[in-house]
C-alpha cells in the first residue's frame, strides 16, 4: 500500500479507503488506485487488517436450503449489498435441522464474524439470545422470532395467505385446501391469512383440507406431491389449492396431472415465492411475489447500518408487502362444472 501511495502521489489512507470501497474518494482517484493495484497484482491481507481494525469483513448467512432458489436469490441480493462496503458473505445451510443449525452458527462465530444473518430452522431463541448478549449484530430474515426482539426483514406472511386464497375465491373456487408450512412465522402467518380469507367469504375449510408435510424447503416438491395425492383421495376433493411455497406447488401440479386431472380446469394451484423459473414451467405457476431481491437488499442495508453504528440501536422490523402474480395455473374466470 505504501508503494502504491508513493507511485501515485496519494496518502496510504486514500489507498486504504479505495480498497475498502469508501465513498469519499473521487472516481478519478479510485480508478488510478485500482489500475495500479491490478498492475501489481496486489491482494490486501484481510487477516492482517483484521488484527488492526478488529474487523474480519465477514458476514455469515445461514439458510435452510440453497436448492430452494428463494434463499439463493435472497443470498445473491444480500451479498451484492454487503460487497459495496467491502464485506464478504459466508453461506452455510441448516437443512431444516435445528441441531445442525446451532453447530453451523458456532462454526461461523469461530471465524470472528462481524455480523450474522439467518433464516432460522428453530423456534427456540436461546442461541440467538447468547449472540445478542455478545454484542454481535444479528438480523433475522424470512422467519421471525417475535419473543427475541431482534432485527428482522421479511414479507407480510398473513398478507401472502390472504392474497393467494382470495385469488382462488375470485376465480370461482369453493373448496380450497392449503398445503401449509412448518410451525414458524411464515407457516403460521400464511395459514392465518388463508383462514381469514375463507371466513371473510363465508367458506369453510373441510376436514383434511389443511395438510402439513414432515419437512419444508428441503424436499418441498416431494412433500407437495405426497400431500396433493392425499387431497385427491378426499370426497369432495378441493377445486383450489394454496401452497406454502412454489416447490410444493410444483409437486402438487405434478400429482394432479398424474391423476389425469386438469390445472386449472379441475384444480387451480397457487404458490408463494415467485421463483425465477415459475413462468417456464409446463403449466406456468401463479404465485405470490415475496420480493426476494428486496428482502436481501434491505437485510444488507440493515446489517451495514448495525456494523457502522457507534451505539447499540433498538431492533428494527422491516415488513415487505407481497404481490400477486397470475399465470396459467389459476387462469380461469369461472368455476368448473365438476
C-alpha positions as CSV (number, residue, x, y, z in Angstrom):
1,X,0.0,0.0,0.0
2,X,2.9,2.4,0.7
3,X,4.4,1.6,-2.7
4,X,1.1,2.3,-4.4
5,X,0.6,5.6,-2.5
6,X,4.2,6.7,-3.3
7,X,3.8,5.8,-7.0
8,X,0.5,7.8,-7.3
9,X,1.4,10.7,-5.0
10,X,-1.5,10.0,-2.7
11,X,-1.7,9.0,1.0
12,X,-1.8,5.5,2.3
13,X,-5.1,6.3,3.9
14,X,-6.5,7.1,0.4
15,X,-5.3,3.8,-0.9
16,X,-6.9,2.0,2.1
17,X,-10.2,3.8,1.5
18,X,-10.2,2.8,-2.1
19,X,-9.6,-0.9,-1.2
20,X,-12.4,-0.7,1.3
21,X,-14.7,0.9,-1.3
22,X,-15.1,4.0,0.9
23,X,-17.5,6.6,-0.6
24,X,-15.5,9.8,0.0
25,X,-12.9,9.1,-2.8
26,X,-13.3,10.7,-6.2
27,X,-13.9,8.3,-9.2
28,X,-10.7,9.5,-10.9
29,X,-8.6,8.7,-7.8
30,X,-10.4,5.4,-7.3
31,X,-9.6,4.4,-10.9
32,X,-6.0,5.3,-10.6
33,X,-5.5,3.3,-7.4
34,X,-7.4,0.3,-8.7
35,X,-5.5,0.3,-12.0
36,X,-2.2,0.3,-10.1
37,X,-3.5,-2.5,-7.8
38,X,-4.2,-4.5,-10.9
39,X,-0.8,-3.9,-12.4
40,X,0.9,-5.0,-9.2
41,X,-1.5,-8.0,-8.7
42,X,-1.8,-6.8,-5.1
43,X,-4.2,-8.6,-2.8
44,X,-4.9,-6.9,0.6
45,X,-4.2,-9.2,3.6
46,X,-7.6,-9.2,5.3
47,X,-6.3,-11.2,8.3
48,X,-3.7,-8.5,9.0
49,X,-6.3,-5.8,8.5
50,X,-8.5,-7.6,11.0
51,X,-5.8,-7.5,13.6
52,X,-5.5,-3.7,13.3
53,X,-9.2,-2.8,12.8
54,X,-10.8,-5.6,14.9
55,X,-13.0,-6.5,11.9
56,X,-12.9,-9.5,9.6
57,X,-15.2,-8.0,7.0
58,X,-17.1,-11.3,7.0
59,X,-20.9,-11.7,7.4
60,X,-22.4,-15.1,8.0
61,X,-25.6,-16.3,6.4
62,X,-27.4,-19.4,7.5
63,X,-30.4,-20.6,5.5
64,X,-32.4,-23.9,5.5
65,X,-31.5,-24.9,1.9
66,X,-29.9,-23.4,-1.2
67,X,-31.6,-25.8,-3.5
68,X,-34.8,-23.8,-2.9
69,X,-33.9,-20.9,-5.1
70,X,-35.8,-18.4,-2.9
71,X,-32.9,-18.5,-0.4
72,X,-30.4,-18.4,-3.2
73,X,-32.0,-15.3,-4.6
74,X,-32.0,-13.6,-1.2
75,X,-28.4,-14.6,-0.7
76,X,-27.4,-13.0,-4.1
77,X,-29.0,-9.6,-3.3
78,X,-27.7,-9.7,0.3
79,X,-24.2,-10.3,-1.0
80,X,-24.5,-7.6,-3.5
81,X,-25.5,-5.1,-0.9
82,X,-22.7,-6.1,1.5
83,X,-20.0,-6.0,-1.2
84,X,-20.5,-2.3,-1.7
85,X,-18.9,-1.8,1.7
86,X,-16.2,-4.5,1.2
87,X,-17.9,-7.2,3.3
88,X,-17.8,-10.9,2.1
89,X,-20.7,-13.3,2.7
90,X,-20.1,-16.8,4.1
91,X,-23.1,-19.1,3.4
92,X,-24.0,-22.3,5.3
93,X,-27.2,-24.4,5.3
94,X,-29.0,-26.0,8.2
95,X,-31.1,-28.5,6.1
96,X,-34.1,-27.6,8.4
97,X,-32.2,-29.2,11.3
98,X,-32.1,-27.1,14.5
99,X,-29.1,-29.1,15.9
100,X,-27.1,-28.7,12.7
101,X,-28.0,-25.0,12.6
102,X,-26.6,-24.5,16.1
103,X,-23.4,-26.3,15.0
104,X,-23.1,-24.2,11.9
105,X,-23.6,-21.0,13.8
106,X,-20.8,-21.9,16.2
107,X,-18.5,-22.6,13.2
108,X,-19.3,-19.2,11.9
109,X,-18.7,-17.5,15.2
110,X,-15.3,-19.2,15.5
111,X,-14.3,-17.2,12.4
112,X,-14.9,-13.9,14.3
113,X,-17.7,-12.8,12.1
114,X,-18.7,-9.1,12.1
115,X,-22.5,-10.0,11.8
116,X,-24.9,-12.9,11.4
117,X,-27.9,-13.1,9.1
118,X,-30.2,-16.1,9.4
119,X,-33.4,-17.7,8.3
120,X,-33.7,-20.0,11.3
121,X,-35.0,-23.5,11.4
122,X,-35.8,-23.3,15.1
123,X,-38.4,-21.5,17.2
124,X,-36.1,-21.6,20.2
125,X,-34.4,-18.2,20.7
126,X,-31.7,-19.4,23.2
127,X,-28.8,-19.5,20.8
128,X,-29.7,-16.0,19.4
129,X,-30.0,-14.5,22.9
130,X,-26.4,-15.6,23.6
131,X,-25.3,-13.9,20.3
132,X,-27.1,-10.7,21.3
133,X,-25.5,-10.7,24.7
134,X,-22.1,-10.9,23.0
135,X,-23.0,-7.8,21.0
136,X,-22.8,-9.4,17.6
137,X,-25.1,-7.7,15.0
138,X,-27.9,-10.1,14.3
139,X,-30.5,-9.9,11.5
140,X,-33.3,-12.5,11.1
141,X,-34.8,-12.9,7.6
142,X,-37.9,-14.6,6.3
143,X,-38.6,-16.3,9.7
144,X,-39.2,-14.2,12.7
145,X,-38.9,-15.0,16.4
146,X,-41.1,-12.3,17.9
147,X,-40.1,-13.1,21.6
148,X,-36.5,-12.4,20.7
149,X,-36.9,-8.7,19.8
150,X,-34.2,-9.0,17.1
151,X,-33.8,-7.2,13.8
152,X,-36.0,-8.8,11.2
153,X,-36.6,-8.4,7.5
154,X,-39.4,-10.4,5.8
155,X,-42.6,-10.4,3.9
156,X,-46.1,-10.0,5.4
157,X,-47.0,-13.7,5.6
158,X,-50.5,-13.1,6.6
159,X,-51.0,-11.0,3.5
160,X,-49.5,-13.8,1.4
161,X,-52.2,-16.2,2.7
162,X,-54.9,-13.7,2.2
163,X,-53.8,-12.7,-1.3
164,X,-53.5,-16.3,-2.5
165,X,-56.7,-17.6,-1.1
166,X,-58.8,-14.6,-2.2
167,X,-57.4,-15.0,-5.7
168,X,-58.6,-18.6,-5.7
169,X,-62.0,-17.4,-4.5
170,X,-62.2,-14.8,-7.2
171,X,-61.8,-17.3,-9.9
172,X,-64.6,-19.4,-8.6
173,X,-63.0,-21.9,-6.2
174,X,-65.3,-23.0,-3.3
175,X,-63.3,-25.9,-1.8
176,X,-59.9,-24.5,-1.1
177,X,-57.1,-26.6,0.5
178,X,-53.9,-25.4,2.0
179,X,-50.5,-27.2,1.9
180,X,-49.1,-25.5,4.9
181,X,-45.6,-24.8,6.1
182,X,-43.9,-25.6,9.4
183,X,-44.7,-24.2,12.8
184,X,-42.7,-21.0,12.2
185,X,-43.7,-17.4,11.5
186,X,-44.2,-17.9,7.7
187,X,-46.1,-21.2,8.2
188,X,-48.4,-19.8,10.8
189,X,-48.8,-16.4,9.2
190,X,-49.8,-17.9,5.8
191,X,-52.2,-20.3,7.4
192,X,-53.8,-17.4,9.3
193,X,-54.2,-15.4,6.1
194,X,-55.8,-18.5,4.4
195,X,-58.3,-18.8,7.3
196,X,-59.1,-15.1,7.3
197,X,-59.9,-15.2,3.6
198,X,-62.2,-18.1,4.0
199,X,-64.0,-16.6,6.9
200,X,-64.4,-13.3,5.1
201,X,-66.1,-15.0,2.2
202,X,-68.1,-17.4,4.4
203,X,-66.3,-20.5,3.1
204,X,-65.2,-23.5,5.2
205,X,-62.0,-25.5,5.3
206,X,-63.3,-29.0,5.0
207,X,-61.8,-31.9,7.1
208,X,-58.4,-32.8,5.8
209,X,-58.0,-29.7,3.7
210,X,-55.1,-28.3,5.6
211,X,-52.1,-30.6,5.2
212,X,-48.7,-30.3,6.8
213,X,-45.6,-32.0,5.5
214,X,-42.8,-33.6,7.6
215,X,-40.3,-31.1,6.1
216,X,-40.5,-27.9,4.1
217,X,-37.8,-26.2,1.9
218,X,-35.9,-29.4,2.0
219,X,-37.6,-31.9,-0.4
220,X,-40.6,-29.5,-0.9
221,X,-41.6,-30.9,-4.3
222,X,-41.9,-34.4,-3.0
223,X,-43.9,-33.2,0.0
224,X,-46.2,-31.2,-2.2
225,X,-46.8,-34.2,-4.5
226,X,-47.4,-36.6,-1.5
227,X,-49.9,-34.2,0.2
228,X,-51.7,-33.5,-3.1
229,X,-52.3,-37.2,-3.6
230,X,-53.9,-37.3,-0.1
231,X,-56.1,-34.4,-1.0
232,X,-57.2,-36.1,-4.3
233,X,-58.4,-39.0,-2.3
234,X,-60.9,-36.8,-0.3
235,X,-64.6,-36.6,-1.2
236,X,-65.2,-33.9,-2.2
237,X,-61.7,-33.1,-3.5
238,X,-60.6,-29.5,-3.5
239,X,-61.0,-27.3,-6.5
240,X,-58.3,-24.9,-5.5
241,X,-55.0,-25.3,-3.5
242,X,-52.8,-22.6,-1.9
243,X,-49.3,-24.0,-1.3
244,X,-46.8,-22.7,1.3
245,X,-44.1,-22.3,-1.3
246,X,-43.6,-22.7,-5.1
247,X,-41.7,-26.0,-5.0
248,X,-44.6,-27.5,-3.0
249,X,-47.0,-26.1,-5.7
250,X,-44.9,-27.7,-8.5
251,X,-45.1,-31.1,-6.7
252,X,-48.9,-30.6,-6.3
253,X,-49.4,-29.9,-10.0
254,X,-47.4,-33.0,-11.0
255,X,-49.7,-35.1,-8.7
256,X,-52.8,-33.6,-10.2
257,X,-51.7,-34.1,-13.8
258,X,-50.6,-37.7,-13.0
259,X,-54.1,-38.3,-11.8
260,X,-55.5,-37.3,-15.2
261,X,-56.9,-34.0,-14.0
262,X,-56.5,-30.6,-15.4
263,X,-54.8,-27.5,-13.9
264,X,-56.6,-25.1,-13.5
265,X,-59.7,-26.6,-15.1
266,X,-60.3,-29.2,-12.3
267,X,-58.0,-27.8,-9.6
268,X,-56.3,-24.4,-9.6
269,X,-52.9,-24.1,-7.8
270,X,-51.1,-21.1,-6.5
271,X,-47.7,-21.0,-4.6
272,X,-45.6,-18.4,-2.9
273,X,-42.1,-17.1,-3.8
274,X,-42.5,-16.2,-7.5
275,X,-39.3,-18.0,-8.3
276,X,-37.4,-17.1,-11.4
277,X,-38.4,-20.3,-13.3
278,X,-42.2,-20.2,-12.5
279,X,-43.0,-18.7,-15.9
280,X,-41.0,-21.5,-17.7
281,X,-42.9,-24.5,-16.2
282,X,-45.1,-26.9,-18.2
283,X,-48.0,-25.1,-16.6
284,X,-46.7,-21.6,-15.6
285,X,-47.3,-21.2,-11.9
286,X,-49.3,-18.4,-10.3
287,X,-47.5,-17.2,-7.2
288,X,-47.3,-14.6,-4.5
289,X,-44.1,-12.5,-5.1
290,X,-42.3,-12.2,-1.8
291,X,-39.9,-9.6,-3.2
292,X,-36.8,-11.7,-2.7
293,X,-34.4,-9.2,-4.1
294,X,-35.8,-6.5,-1.7
295,X,-35.5,-8.8,1.3
296,X,-31.8,-9.4,0.6
297,X,-31.1,-5.8,-0.2
298,X,-32.9,-4.4,2.9
299,X,-31.2,-7.1,5.1
300,X,-27.9,-6.0,3.7
301,X,-28.6,-2.3,4.3
302,X,-29.8,-3.0,7.8
303,X,-26.7,-5.2,8.6
304,X,-24.4,-2.4,7.3
305,X,-26.2,0.2,9.5
306,X,-25.6,-2.0,12.5
307,X,-21.9,-2.5,11.6
308,X,-21.4,1.2,11.2
309,X,-23.3,2.3,14.3
310,X,-21.4,3.6,17.3
311,X,-24.1,2.6,19.6
312,X,-26.5,-0.4,20.0
313,X,-29.6,0.8,18.3
314,X,-33.0,-0.6,19.1
315,X,-34.1,-3.6,17.0
316,X,-35.8,-2.8,13.7
317,X,-38.5,-4.8,11.9
318,X,-38.9,-4.3,8.1
319,X,-42.1,-5.9,6.6
320,X,-42.3,-6.0,2.8
321,X,-45.7,-6.3,1.1
322,X,-46.2,-9.2,-1.3
323,X,-47.7,-9.0,-4.8
324,X,-50.0,-11.4,-6.7
325,X,-48.6,-12.8,-10.0
326,X,-51.2,-14.6,-12.1
327,X,-50.2,-17.3,-14.6
328,X,-51.7,-20.3,-16.2
329,X,-52.2,-22.4,-13.1
330,X,-55.1,-20.2,-12.0
331,X,-56.2,-18.6,-15.2
332,X,-59.8,-19.3,-15.3
333,X,-62.8,-16.9,-15.0
334,X,-65.5,-19.2,-13.6
335,X,-66.0,-22.3,-11.5
336,X,-65.5,-25.6,-13.4
337,X,-68.6,-27.8,-13.9
338,X,-67.4,-30.8,-12.0
